Amino acid sequence: MARTVRRIWADVLEVDVASIDLHHSDFFELGGYSLLALQSIGRLLAEYGVDEVASVELEGALLNRLFEDATPMAQAECLVAGGHGGAAPGGDAGP
């Protein structure tokens, strides 16, 4: 799941996915700002098929978490804690 976050961030921030470290890269240091954060969160929720009702609360949690810990892993952990995206935050396949 953290890899999915990384892929979405790379698309939204227009950076190479390989330049984003799952545990240490900071969304805002990579050039992100609040509107891009909302865009990336929206894409993440859509990717995991979070319905509109659940997405309202989860979007707020993901945004708060991003301001506390702006790493892909933190976003993945928050999504899992919200009951979405599978068991292991870093366990999805892909770059």
C-alpha beads as a LAMMPS data file, in Angstrom:
LAMMPS data file: protein, C-alpha beads

95 atoms
94 bonds

1 atom types
1 bond types

-500.0 500.0 xlo xhi
-500.0 500.0 ylo yhi
-500.0 500.0 zlo zhi

Masses

1 110.0

Atoms # bond

1 1 1 0.000 0.000 0.000
2 1 1 2.834 2.452 0.711
3 1 1 4.037 1.732 -2.813
4 1 1 0.640 2.802 -4.114
5 1 1 0.913 6.032 -2.118
6 1 1 4.390 6.552 -3.562
7 1 1 3.133 5.986 -7.124
8 1 1 0.261 8.448 -6.658
9 1 1 2.577 11.041 -5.112
10 1 1 4.975 10.673 -8.036
11 1 1 2.122 11.323 -10.472
12 1 1 0.693 14.272 -8.546
13 1 1 4.066 15.849 -7.770
14 1 1 5.492 15.037 -11.212
15 1 1 8.631 13.408 -9.805
16 1 1 10.307 10.074 -10.474
17 1 1 8.779 7.344 -8.318
18 1 1 12.288 6.079 -7.494
19 1 1 13.084 9.407 -5.816
20 1 1 10.437 8.790 -3.139
21 1 1 11.552 6.769 -0.120
22 1 1 8.662 4.964 1.587
23 1 1 9.867 5.764 5.108
24 1 1 11.655 9.082 4.808
25 1 1 10.414 11.182 1.877
26 1 1 8.312 14.146 2.923
27 1 1 5.384 15.126 0.692
28 1 1 5.954 18.830 1.287
29 1 1 9.719 18.691 0.792
30 1 1 9.043 17.005 -2.557
31 1 1 7.115 20.108 -3.640
32 1 1 3.656 19.235 -2.363
33 1 1 1.186 21.702 -0.929
34 1 1 -2.342 21.489 0.465
35 1 1 -4.241 21.329 -2.839
36 1 1 -1.930 18.618 -4.164
37 1 1 -2.353 16.787 -0.854
38 1 1 -6.118 16.730 -1.332
39 1 1 -5.686 15.570 -4.913
40 1 1 -3.377 12.735 -3.898
41 1 1 -5.692 11.686 -1.054
42 1 1 -8.664 11.677 -3.417
43 1 1 -6.774 9.482 -5.861
44 1 1 -5.729 7.147 -3.058
45 1 1 -9.302 6.766 -1.818
46 1 1 -10.519 6.121 -5.369
47 1 1 -7.756 3.559 -5.920
48 1 1 -8.960 1.562 -2.930
49 1 1 -12.642 2.014 -3.729
50 1 1 -13.521 3.898 -0.558
51 1 1 -17.173 4.936 -0.852
52 1 1 -18.244 8.556 -0.612
53 1 1 -19.599 8.315 2.946
54 1 1 -16.478 6.640 4.361
55 1 1 -14.182 8.899 2.347
56 1 1 -15.310 12.055 4.161
57 1 1 -13.984 10.904 7.531
58 1 1 -10.970 9.078 6.110
59 1 1 -9.962 12.058 3.967
60 1 1 -9.728 14.192 7.104
61 1 1 -7.709 11.551 8.922
62 1 1 -5.323 11.173 5.975
63 1 1 -4.862 14.931 5.692
64 1 1 -4.204 15.313 9.425
65 1 1 -1.723 12.440 9.307
66 1 1 0.027 14.014 6.311
67 1 1 0.630 17.190 8.302
68 1 1 1.944 15.134 11.254
69 1 1 4.077 12.652 9.306
70 1 1 4.296 13.338 5.572
71 1 1 5.696 9.974 4.466
72 1 1 4.131 7.360 2.180
73 1 1 4.289 4.796 4.972
74 1 1 2.360 7.054 7.363
75 1 1 -0.372 7.528 4.762
76 1 1 -0.552 3.774 4.194
77 1 1 -0.761 3.104 7.940
78 1 1 -3.580 5.632 8.272
79 1 1 -5.497 4.012 5.428
80 1 1 -5.106 0.568 7.016
81 1 1 -6.176 1.958 10.400
82 1 1 -9.275 3.285 8.665
83 1 1 -10.109 -0.247 7.548
84 1 1 -9.038 0.050 3.924
85 1 1 -6.269 -1.207 1.723
86 1 1 -5.290 -4.567 3.160
87 1 1 -3.197 -5.835 6.011
88 1 1 0.359 -4.613 5.518
89 1 1 0.982 -0.913 4.738
90 1 1 4.047 -1.626 2.590
91 1 1 2.910 -4.956 1.254
92 1 1 1.361 -4.131 -2.095
93 1 1 3.125 -5.033 -5.283
94 1 1 4.621 -2.643 -7.776
95 1 1 7.085 0.218 -7.763

Bonds

1 1 1 2
2 1 2 3
3 1 3 4
4 1 4 5
5 1 5 6
6 1 6 7
7 1 7 8
8 1 8 9
9 1 9 10
10 1 10 11
11 1 11 12
12 1 12 13
13 1 13 14
14 1 14 15
15 1 15 16
16 1 16 17
17 1 17 18
18 1 18 19
19 1 19 20
20 1 20 21
21 1 21 22
22 1 22 23
23 1 23 24
24 1 24 25
25 1 25 26
26 1 26 27
27 1 27 28
28 1 28 29
29 1 29 30
30 1 30 31
31 1 31 32
32 1 32 33
33 1 33 34
34 1 34 35
35 1 35 36
36 1 36 37
37 1 37 38
38 1 38 39
39 1 39 40
40 1 40 41
41 1 41 42
42 1 42 43
43 1 43 44
44 1 44 45
45 1 45 46
46 1 46 47
47 1 47 48
48 1 48 49
49 1 49 50
50 1 50 51
51 1 51 52
52 1 52 53
53 1 53 54
54 1 54 55
55 1 55 56
56 1 56 57
57 1 57 58
58 1 58 59
59 1 59 60
60 1 60 61
61 1 61 62
62 1 62 63
63 1 63 64
64 1 64 65
65 1 65 66
66 1 66 67
67 1 67 68
68 1 68 69
69 1 69 70
70 1 70 71
71 1 71 72
72 1 72 73
73 1 73 74
74 1 74 75
75 1 75 76
76 1 76 77
77 1 77 78
78 1 78 79
79 1 79 80
80 1 80 81
81 1 81 82
82 1 82 83
83 1 83 84
84 1 84 85
85 1 85 86
86 1 86 87
87 1 87 88
88 1 88 89
89 1 89 90
90 1 90 91
91 1 91 92
92 1 92 93
93 1 93 94
94 1 94 95
